[in-house]
Amino acid sequence: MKVSSLNPNEGRVDWTGTFCVSVLADRGQSDVTVLAVRSPFVFLPSLTETRFVFLSSLPEAHFVFLSSLLEANPVLLSSLIEAQFVLSVLAEKEAQEEEEAGRGLCYGRQPVTTSTPSHSPLQAANMSNSECKKQKTCLQKATNVTFQVNHVSRNKRGQILGQRGGFRGCTVWFTGLSGAGKTTVSFALEEYLISKGIPAYCLDGDNMRHGLNRNLGFSDEDREENIRRVSEVAKLFADSGVVALCSFVSPFSKDRQQAKKIHVESGLPFFEVFVDTPLEVCEQRDVKGLYKKARAGIIKGFTGIDSQYEKPETPDVVLKTAQCSVNECGAGAGYPGGVGGDPKVLSEGWATPLSGFMREQEFLQSQHFGCLMDSGVSNQSIPIVLPVTTADRERLDGCSAFTLRYAGRPVAIMRKPEFYEHRKEERCARQFGTTCPDHPYIKMINESGDWLAGGDIEALERIRWNDGLDEYRLTPLELRARFRQMNADAVFAFQLRNPVHNGHALLMQDTRRQLLERGYHNPVLLLHPLGGWTKSDDVPLNTRIQQHHAVLKEGVLDPSSTVLAIFPSPMMYAGPTEVQWHAKARITEERSSQWLPGLTQLEIIPFKVAAYDTKARRMAFYTPERKPDFEFISGTKMRTLARNGESPPDGFMAPEAWKVLASYYQSLPKE
């Protein structure tokens, strides 16, 4: 029987055009099997006498089709597509039994009956929920179903999903008023996670109402059902190892708590992110024009206007989109909870994802693999630990938290501390490739406590040195804000602990040239001297900052495309091992060229060695063919010239910058 038209008076469904329909075949039980096909198609002869009634929603557990139907009608298999309108096929006998029992079998909110429908199929499919309620509808529970446990574990699934091993399935739930920025932030976070090789997918409120939840309105009951469905879908995404990013107004606290409960019961992480944007800001944005319609009375029950929004009481993360950019919000969402403490490296997030001083497992991962492994592979080539004495360990043993102080002032709290042996010789051998006691940093390690304390850090305040240089100690977020103000489309960092000479400047200038040739329009240099501990014979930080300013003032480096800031890490003199740490901590805009574990998206830009060209009387790239023309001016020779009041060769360093350096060395006591 070929279908071509609809004749509701005869109780048969005949549909023209290219709409999708679903045939539900009787399985001898109260539940049914769904088969989605595109018309025109051929019905089985055994189904030609059944009655058809439209439903406005589809039971979630019924998308299964009978193999016998497919064997009898192969054309059905090739016609399978997503259903837009749903038809119910009920055997005549079963329908009569349901009527006699007075149970009014129904799915969703649309009543099922075998009598002649009073609505056209399209009207029935789009029938509002309020109309359904007037017809005293009921909700049928799924029966005769048994939960099936997957054969593939989450760990196994995580091993092959994404570019980084490890199971990361979780749900991040963005809630807030319409126009708060939920979708914008979630899409940006999705893009960021994907760029890191972490599988993620956004479940957006509007998008879900185009498909799965198209039959739901905006009554309280429908809002509840909307969130319930999405929560179940997000749980499946998370269980598969994907980071599900859900952006929904979700105005009711009980619905959000239910969404969390669904995940917790399945052992899946759930993070509630409150996009806290004032109503007036949302109304000013009003990208979709919904607030204007709500104020005019065109839209009823609009959240924030004439329908309540229940703010989360204890969200995992709060984002204030009226005060920060999309990238800042994404960064905040990526690392909920924050970290703090001493040193500043931890408190400002340079060592992310560390949330405090390393516990033993993190310490061993850093020592043996150069990476942190618990939450995916993240390069951490040097350990960040807190040595304590035996007396301190015994005094603090059993404490759930203790205070960290700097200069007698409390700056942070360490929670859930863990104490473990400080294996100094092994640490030095792995970190430095030597155990020489004369090495300056190894000497400090050997003199430190015999135990290490690890634990999460809660910052009490931002650490400041009050040495006149705090304005240069910019955090990663502050640096990103500065780069945005400068409209930078690429950032390249120069790490140093010495004064800048023209050889350094040549490398920086050449890097900028290479970036411009690659198509970048405004590369910005981050001139980032080390601001932590250095050897006693190194030039002190305040002198180096003055010297760097002189280099910029004389135009050796372009002040308009350079940011001078202080990197708070100490200098460990650990060679290539430490280089990895310096690179990882400074990554802002990353590229994709794998070279080290946990640094898969960092690219090395090769450069030549710079030396003093005696013929050209300037710093230039060294060429072996002209070896006699080049002079390598060592740090020792530079210090000797400065102490003796002599000047270096012309073109070696900016004159004003040399004056700063010479003044410092001449102020030192004579040897």
N, C-alpha and C positions, 0 to 999 in steps of 0.2 A: 504494500500500500504506500504510495508516494504522497507525501504531505504537501499541500499547496495553499490552504486557507484555514481560517479558524471558524468553527461552527459550534459555539458554546451550547446552543439549544440541544444538540445531539450528544453533548458531553464528550466530544472528541476534540483533540487539539490538532489543528492544521495551521502551520505558520509559514508565511512567505518571507522573502528577503534573506538577509544574511545574518540574522540575529542568532545568538547561541542559545541553546536550550539544553536541559538536562533531563534524562529519563530515569526515573526511579522504579526499579523492577521489584516486585514482591518476592521476598525470600522465605515466605512461609512464617515469618515472625512479624512483630510489630514494627521493627526497624526495617529500613529499606536500603538498597544499593543505588548509588548515583553513577550515571554515565553521561558525560558531557559531550555533545556532538554539535556540528554546524549543519543547519538545514540548507537546502533540501537534503533529506536522507531517507533511508528505507527502514521502516519499523518491522520488527519481527511479527509474523502472522499471529503468534500467540498473545501479542500485546495489543492487537487492534481493537479488542472489545473492552479494554480498560478505560477508566475515566481519568481525566487530567484536570488538575486544579493548580493555579499559580500560587507560589509562596514568595514572600518578600525576603526571606533569608534561608540560609542553607546550613543544615547540621554539619558541624566540623568533622565528625567521625565517619561521614558517609561517602567519602570520595573513593569508592572502590567499585570496580565493575566485574561482572561475572564472566568467567572464561567461556562459559557455554554460549553467552550472547555473542562474544567476539568470534567464536568458532562458527556460529551460524550466520553471522553478518560481518565479514572482514571489513566491509566498507566503513563500519563504525569506528574501527581502530584508527583508520587514517583520518577520521573526521574529529578526533578528540581535540578540544580546545577549552579554554576557560569559559565557564558559564557566565552570561550576563543576566539572563532571566532563568528562574528555576521552576521546573514543572514537577509535580508529584504524581506518580502513577500508583494508584491503590486499587487492589482487586475489589470487585463489586461486593463480594461476600464479606470481606474484612471491613469495608466502609460501612456496610449495613450493621454489622455487629457493633462497630464503634458508636453508631447513631443510637442503637437500641440501648447500649450501656450508658449513653448520655455523657460520654467522656470528652467528646469534641476534640479528637486527635489534632494536634497542631505542632508546627515547628517554628521556632522563633516567636514572632508576635502575629503571625498571619494564620487565621483559622483554616482548617482543611475540612471541606465538605464535599459530598458527591452530588449535591443539588445544583441546579443551574446557577452559575455565579451571577451576582448582581452588578459586577464590575467587569470592565474589559480587562484582558490580561495585563495591559500596560498600566491601567489604573490600579489593579490589584498589586502589581509588583512595586508600585511607588506609594502605596497606601501609607499614610502617616501613622506613627505609633499611637497617637491619641485616638484615631479612628479604630485602631486595633483594640485598644482598651475598651472602647464603647461596645465592641462585639464580645466582651468577656472572654478574651483569649487566655490560653494557658501555655505553659512551657513544658515540653516533654523532656524528661531526663533520658540520657543515654542508658540503655540496658544491655545486658549480656556482653559487656566489654571487659577485657582483662589487660592491664598494663603490661607491655612487653619490654624487657630489659635489653638494651643494646649489647651486641657482642663486642663492639670496639670500645675500649676504655677512653676516657678523656685524655689521658696521657699519651696513648697511641695516636689519637687524632691530632693532638697538639704537635707531635713530632713531624708531621708532614704538612701542617697548615701554616702558611705564611713563610717568610724568609728566615725567621728566627724560631728555633726550637722552643718547646714549652707550651703548656696549655694556658691561654689567656682569656678564656671565655668569661664574660661578665656583662652586666647591663649598667649603663650610665643613663640615669633618668633625669632629663632636663624638664623642670617645671617652672611656670611663671606666666604672667599675663600675656595676652596676644600682643605681639609687637615688642616683647622684651628682648628678643634676640636669640631665642632657643634654637631655631632652625639654623640661623647664621653660624652660631658657635658650634653646634653639633656637626654641621657640614665641614667647617674648618678643622675641627678635631678629627673627623673621619679622614680628611685629606692628609693631615699630619701623621696619623697612625699608619695609613697605607704607605706613606713615603718612608716610614721606618720598617716596613715589611711586616706590620702587624695587621691581620685581617680585621676589618671593621665594617659596619653597615648602619646607615641611618634609617630609623623607622620614624617618619615624619607624620604628624597628626593629619595634615591635609591629604597627604599621599594615601594614608590608610583608609581615609573616608572615600577615596576614589575606587577602592577595591573591596577588601575584606569587610570594612565597616560602612559600606555605601548605604545600607538600609537603616542606619541609626541616625536619630536626630540629636537634639541638644537638651532633652529633658534630663532631670537628675538620673532617672533610671537608665536612659540611653548613654549618658556620660559614664556611668558605672560600668555598663556592659562594654563600652568602647575601651576603657582602660583594662578591663579583665581580659578581653581578647588580645590586646596588644601585649599585655604582660605574659600571656602564654606563648605568643609568638617570639617575644624577646627571650624568654627562657630557652626555647628551642635553639635560637641563634647562639646564645651563650653556651649552651650545652655542646654545640658543635665546635666550639673553640673560637667563635667570632665575638668581637666586642660590639654589643648591640647598643647603639646610641639612640635613645628614644626622646623625641621632643614633643611634648604634649602639655597643653595648659593644665590638665589634670587638677582641677580646682579643689577637689575634696581630699582631705587628709586621709580618710579611711580607705579611699581607693588606692592612694599611693602606698599606704601601709600594706594593703592586700597584695599589691604588685611586688613589694619587697618580700612578703611572706612566701609568695609563690617561688621566688628564687631561693630564699633561705632554706625552705623545706627540701629543695633539690640540691643543696650544697653549692650554690652558685653565688658569687659576689654581686652585690647590688649597691650602687652608689647614687644617692639622691643629690642632684645639683639644683639649687635654687637660683634661678636667673632673676635677681632682685633688681628690677627696674621700676621706678616710680610710675604711677598711672599717668601723670601728666607728660612724662617722656614718651610713654607708649602712644598716647594720643597724638603727640606732635609727630611721631613717626608715621603711624597709621598707614602703612604701605598698602594695605588691602582696602582701605576706606571703610573698615568695619565699625570703628568707633563713631565715625560721622553718622553712619546709618543707625547705630544704637542710640545715639543722642537724639536723633530725629524720630525715634520710635519705630523705625522700619524693622529693626532686629530686636526681638524680645529675648530676655534671659541671657544677655551678653555678659560674660564674666568681667567684673570690675565696674560695670555700669549699673545693671539691675540684677546681677547675680553675684553671689559672694565668692571670693577667692580665699581659701584657707592657707595662709603662709606656713611653710614647713617650720616646725619648732627646732629640730636638730638636724638640719641637712648636713651631708658630708662635705659639701663645698658650696660657697656662696659667691656668685659672680655678679658684679655690679657693672653692667654694660654701659651705663650712663657715664662711668668714670674711667673706663679702660677700653682698649681696642679689642678687635676680634682675636688677634694673636696673643694678647696678654690674657684674655679669658681662656683661650685654648691651653696656654701654659699653666694657668691656675687649675684648670680642670684636670690636666694631666697628672698633677702631683698634689692631691688633696692632703690637708693636714699640716703642711709646712714643716720645716726643720729649723733648728737653730742651735746656738752654742758656740763654743770656742774650740777651734779657730773659726774665723769668719768664713772660711771655705765652706763649712757645713751650714752655717747660719744663713748664707745667701744663696745656697742652692748650686754652687759650682760642682759639687760632687753627686748631684742627682744621678741615680735614684736612692742613694744612701739617705736614710732618715736620721742618722746619728753616727756616733763612733762605731766602728765595725765590731760586731760580735764574732765569735770564733769561726763560725762557718763562713762568713763573709771574708774574714782575714785569710783563711786558708784558700778560698777561691781566688783572691787577689794574688796570693803568693805563688800558687801552683799554675793558675791559668791566666792570670793577668786580666781577669774579668769577674763580674758579678753574675751569677747564674740563676738566682732564685726567681727573678721576674723577667726572664729572657736574658740574652747575652748583652751585657753592657761593659765596655772596656773600663777597667780600673786597675791600672798597672802598678800603682803604688798604694800601700795600705794607709788608711787614715784611722789612727788608733789613739787611745788615751792611756798612757802608762800610769800606773799607780804603785805605791810602795806596799810592802807586805802589811805594814801597820794600817794603812788606809783600807786595804782589802778586808782585813779582819774587823776593822771598825764598822765598815759599811756592809759586810756580809749579812744577807737576810733583809736588807732594806729594799723596799719597792721603788724608791726614788731618792735621789740626793741632788744637792745644788752645786752648780759649777760657778766659781767666782773668778773675777779678774780684777786685780788691784783692790781686793777686799769687797768688791761690789758684785752681788749676784747677777748673773747674765743669762743663765739657762738652768733647766732641770733635766736630769737624765732619769728616764723612767724604765722600769723593768731591766735593771742592769745585769750584766753577765760578766763574771770575772774568769779569766783564763790565763794560762802561763805565757809569759813574754819570752818566747824562744828567740833570743837576740841573735845568736850566731846564725841560725837558720834564716832568720829574717834578713840579715845583712847579706848573706851569701846569695840569696835569691834576688834581692832588690838591687844590689850593687855589683854582684859578681866578684866580690872580694870581702874579706873580713878584716882588712888592714885597720888596726886601731887608730892609726894616724889620720884616716879619712875624717874630715870635719863633721859630717853628719853621723857616721858610724860611731864616732866618739860620743856624740850626744845620746845615741841610742844605748850604748853601753853604760852610760851614767844614769839612765832613766830607771824607773821602777821595774821590778821583776814580774809584775802582773799587768794585764791589759783589761780595761773596763769598756764594755760595749753596751750600747742601748740607745733607744730612741731619745731624741733631744727636743725639748720644748723651749724655744727662745723666749726670754723675758723682755729683751730689748735689743735694738740694733747695736752691735758692737762698734764703738768709735774710739779712735786712738787720741783724739784731741791734740794732734801734733801739727795742725795747720794744713794737713793734706787730706782730710776726710772728704772734701769736695771732689777729689779724684777717685775715691773708692766707690765706684758705681757698681751696683748689683747687675746680674744678667738682665733682669727686667728693665732696669734703668738704661742699660746700654741699648737694648732693643728699641726703647722709646726714643733715644737719641738718634739712632739710625733711621727710624721712621721720619723724624723731624727733618733729617737731611735728605730724605727721599732716596736712600741707598738701595740699589738693586743687587749689590754684592758687598760683602764685608770680608776683608783679609786682615789677619792679625799678625803682629810682629812681636815675638817674645824676646825679652832681653833683660839682663841684670847689669849691663855696662852702659857707659855713655854712648850716644849715637855718633858714629863717624860717617864720612861720606860713602864708605863702602857699604855700610848698613843701608844708608839712604838709597844707594844705587839698586840694591835688591828690592826695596820697597817700590821704587819708581818703576822698575822693570815688571814687577808683579802687576801693578796697576795697568801698565801697557798691555800685558797679555790678556787681562780681563776685558779691556776695551776692545781688543782685537776679536775676542770671543762674542762680542755683541752687547756687553753690559754698557750701560750709559753713565752710571754714577757709582763706581766702586768707591767704598770708603775704607780708609786705613784705621785699624784699631792699634794704636801704639800703646803696648800693654806691658810696662815693666813690672817685674816681680816686686811685691811690697811686703812679703814676709821675711823671715830670717835669712840672712846671707852671711858669708864669712866676714870676719872683722876687717880684713884687708880689702874688701870690696868697697866701691864708692857708695856712700850712704844714700838712702832713698831721696831725701830732700834735695841733695846736690844733683842727683840724676834728674829729678823733675825740673829743676831750674835749667839744667843743660838741655833737656828736651825742648823746653819752651824757647830757648835761644835758637835751636835748630829750626823750629817752626817760624820764629820771628824773622829769621834771615831768608826764609823762603826755600830752604833746602828741601823741606817737605811742605806740601800745600796745606795751610791751616784750614781752608774751607772744606777739605775732603779728609780731614784727620780728626780722630777722637783720641785724646790723651787720657788714659785712665790707669788705675793701679790694680794689678792682679794680686789678691791677698795671700796666695800660696807661698810657703817658704821655699827656698832653693835647697834641693837635696843632693845635687851633684851626682845624679844617678844615671847620666848618659841617656841612651835610647829608651830605657825604661821610663824615665821621667818625661821624655819628649812626648810619649803617648798620653800621659796625664795632662801635659800642657795643651795638647791638641784637643783632647776630649772635653776639657773644661771650658774651652773657648768656642766650641762649635755654636754658631748662630744660624748661618745659612749654609746647609751642607750640600755636598755633591755626592755622586755615586761611583766610587772606585775603591773596591775592597783591597785592603793591604794589611790589616791587623784584626785579630778577633775583637768583635764588639765595636769596631770602627769601620763598618762596611760602607758608610756613606760619607767618607772623608777622602778628598782627593789631594794628592801631593802635586804641587806645581814645581817641577825641577828648575834649578837655577845654577849658574856658574859661580865659581869662586871669584871674589873681588879682591884686587890688590892695587897698590899704588903704581901708576904708570909714570915712570920717571921722565919719559919723553913728552907725554901729553900733560904732565904735571897735574894729574887728577886721578881719582879712583876709577878703575875700569875693570872689566872682566878679564881675568887672566887667560892668556893663550900660550900653550907650551912652545909654539914656534918663536915667540918673542920673550922667552924666559929671562934673558939678561936685562930686558927693559923694565921688569917688574920688581918691586920691593914689598915684602910682607912686613908690615910694621906691627910688632907684637904688643900685647898689653903691657909687658914689662918695659919695653922701650918707650911707650907712650907715657907711662907713669914717671919714668926717669926724666924725660923731657919736661914734664909738667913741674916736677919737684925742683928742677934746676932753673926754672924760669925760661926755658928755651921754647921756641915755637916749632911745631911740626912742619913738614913740607907743605907748600901751598896746595890747596885742594884736598887735603886730608880730612879736615874738619872745619866747620863754619867758625870764623874768627871769634864771634861772641860766645859761641858754645865752648870753644877752647879756653877762653878767659874764665868761664865758670869753673871748668875742670882744674885749670892751673891754680886758681885761687884756693880751691879746696886742698890740693896737695901741698901747696906752699904754707898752708896753715898748720900742717902736721908737724910734730916735733922732728927735728933732724935725727937721722939714724946714726 
